[in-house]
């Protein structure tokens, strides 16, 4: 059986979020939003997204050779592969960019739910 090996593209010289991000510990390996790093969050989402996308693409192969359904099958396969790449690479980067804030600011804390006061009867 062939094993799928994920390749995660994380770049940068570690200067934008200095002093937290350095050349020895770049931003993909810092917990900027929440407890997980960008690298860990990408790994946790990779398997279910890829299994769904690959199963759909493989399901379209039998009808891709037909004259009537072939163009639709190729459109679905291509669109799904592009959307999967956007979901795994572009959207996590966009999320960190918008919700991180300015350089030097700590990551926003999630709101704490208020608990009702307990009174003795």
N, C-alpha and C positions, 0 to 999 in steps of 0.2 A: 504494500500500500504506500502511496506517495504521501509524504508529510509536507504540510504547508508551513513555510517559514515566514513569519511576518517581518517586513522591513519597515521601520518607522523612521521617517525623515524629520529630524530635529536639527535646526541650524542656529547659527548665531555665534558671535564671539564672546558673549557674556558681558557686554558693556551697557546695554540699555537699562537693566535693572540693578546696576551697581549701587550699593556694595553687597546686596544679597546675592546677585548673580556674578560669578567670576569665571575666568577661563577654566578653572579646575572644577567648578560646579555650575554649569550653565542652566538657564531657566527651565528647560524641559525636565530637569531633575530636582526642581524646587517645588515644594507644596504651595503654589501661589494662590489657588482657589480651593479651599477645603483641605482635607487631610492627604489626598492622593496627589502625586506629581502628575504632570501632563503625560509623561511616559507611562506611568502605571494606569492612568485612566484610559489611555489608548489601548493598552494591552487587554484590559478587562472588557472593552467593547468589541475588540477585533473578532473573536471567534463567533459570537452569535450573528453579527452582521455579515461576515463572510459566508457562514453556512447558509443563511437565508438567500443571499445573492447568488451563490454558486448553484444552489438547488433550483432556483428559478431559471437561471441561464441554462442549466442542463435540461430542465423541463421544456424549454423552448426549442431545443435542437431537433426533435422529431418533426415539428411542423415547419421548421425553417426551409426545408427542401420543397415544400408545396408552393404552387403558383399563387394561390389565393391568400394563404396565411403567412407566407415567407417574409414579405416586407415588414409586416407587423412584428413577427418574431425577432427579426434583426434589429428593429427599432427598440423593442423592449430590452433585448440583450445589451445593446450599446448604451442605452439610457441608464439601465440598472448598474452597469459597471462604472459609468462616470459618476452617478449619484453615490455609489458606494465609496469611491475615492474621495469625493467631496465630504462625505460623512466622516470618514476616518482621518482625513488630513486637514481639510480647510475649516470645518466647523469647530473642532476643538481649539484651533489657533484663534479663530474669530472670537470664541467665547472668552478665552483668556485675555485677549486684547480689549474687549469691551468691559468686562467685569473686574479687571485687575486695577484699573485706575491709573494714577500717575506714578512716576518713579518714586520710590522711597515710601509710598503709602503701604500700610499693611493690608492684607486681604480683608474684605468686608466680612464681619461676623454674621452668622445666620441669626435671625431673630429668635429670642427665647419665648416660648409659649407661657402665658401667664397661668398659674395654677390657682384654683379657687381656694379661698381661705376656709380652713376647717375650724368650726366652732364647737365647743363642748356643749352638749345638750343638758 
